[in-house]
Amino acid sequence: MISSTAPTCAMCDRPIAYRGAGRRPKYCTKSCRQAVYRANGKAREKAAKAVMTRRMLGELAHQLRGNIAELTTMISSLQHADRKDTLPTGWETAATVLADQLAEMARSAALLTREHVRLADEHRQSIEIVQKANGHDGSAEESSDIAVEYIQRQQGRQQPPV
């Protein structure tokens, strides 16, 4: 027997049959309950993967700083040698290797950034499903802010050495 003030499913908003005994059900079917459960698991999975991509971007930034320091040293050596009118030998090979490394790092950074954006979007979508099911009126922007705070806390715990 479904009354006019029957509770609605947290997942699909359909009315739920409630006989008045025991705890009120949140979902109309097992499939709705399972959908929320899966969305919650996906949200956690996407957050963890986003943390991993952020960590990888941090490591890449650390390597980039090292390459920039190496490049700065190379340029300084060339400027110093130019003042003495003597150019060192073999610097061309080192500069070429360094340029190749920097190009590869730029490609990796672009790929990681795109992956991170994709994961953040999927995480936001999963959080919206879970929040709706749990009765939260928080916007996707709020859940995104929560995810960003979580990721930043995780990153803060494991920053690569500078």
N, C-alpha and C positions, 0 to 999 in steps of 0.2 A: 504494500500500500504506500503510495507516494503522495505526500501532502503538498499543498501549494507553496509551503515554505520549506520544502525539502532542501537539504544541502546539495550543492553542486560539486561535480568532480573537479579536483584541483588541476587536472590535466586538460580536460576537454570541455568543461563547463556544463555537462549534461547532468540532469537531476539524478541523485543517488537514492535508491530505495533504503529507507531507514525505519525499522520497526519500533524504535524507541527504547530498545534494551541494549546495554553495553556501550562501548565507545562508538562515536559516530565515525563512519568510514570517510576517508579522504578521496578515494578513487572509486569510479563506477565499475571498473573491471580490473582484472589482473594485468591486462595489457597496458592500461594507463599507468598503473603502479610501476610496471617494468620500464615503461618509456621514461618516467622521471628518474628511476634508478640508473638507467643507462645514461641519461643526460648528465646526471651528477658525476658518474664515473668519467664521462668524456670531459667534463669541465676540469676535473682533477688532472686527467691525462694531458689536456692541452696546456694547463698551467705549468705542469712539470716540463713539458717539451719547450714551452716558451722560456722557462728559466734556463734550460740547457742552451737554447740558441743565444740568449743574452750572455751566458757564460762564455760561449764560443766567440761571440763578438768582443767580449772583454779581453780574451786571450789574444785575439787577432789585433786588437788595439795595442796591447803590450808588445807584440812582435813588431808592429808598425813603428812604435816609439824606438825600438832597438835599431831598426833599419834606418830611421831618420837620423839617429845619433851616428850611425856608421857613415851615412851620406854626408853629414855635417863634417865629420872628421876627414873624409876624403876630399871634400871641397876645400877645407882649411889647409890640408897638405898641398893641394894643387896651387892654392893662392900663395902659400909660403915658398914653394919651389919656383913659382913664376917670378917672384921678387928677386930670386937669385939667378934668374935666367937659365934654370935647369929644370926640366920636367922629368918626374919619375917615370920609370917604365912599368908596364903591366897594369896600370890603373884602368885602362880601357876595358879589360876583361872583367875586373872587379865591378866597374860601373855597370856593365852590361848584365852581369849576374844579379846585381842589386836591383836594376830596373825590371828585370824579369820577375824577381821576387815581389816587388811592389805591385806589378800588374796582376800577378796571381792573387795577392792579398786583396786587391780592389775587387776582383771577380768574386772571391769568396765572401767578402763583406756584402756585396750586392745580393748574392744568393741567400746568405743568412738573414739579411734584413727583410727580403721578400718572404722568407719562411716564417720569420717572427711575426710579421704583420698578418699573414694567413692564420697562424696559430692563435693570435690574439682575437681575430674576428670569430673563429670557431669557438673559442673559449667564451666570448661574450654571448654568442647564440645559446650555448649550453647553459650558461648561468641564467639567462632570461627564462628558459624553460623551468629550471629548478626553482627560481624565485617565484614564478607564477604558481607553481605547484605548492610552494610553501607559504603562499599568501602574502609575499612581500610586494610592496608597491614600488620598490626601488627601480629606477630606470636602468637601462643598459649602460648608460654613462657611469652611474654609481657603481655598478658591478665591475665595470672596466677599471674604475679607480681603485676598487678593492683588489683586483687582480694585479694592477700595476704596483700597489703598495706591497703585496705579497712577493712579487718578483723582485722588487727593490730590496726587500728585507733579505731574501735569499741571496741576491747578488752581494749585498753588504757583508754577508758572513763569509763569502769565498771570493774576495777580490784578488786578482792576480797581482804579484808584486810589481811595483813601479820601478 
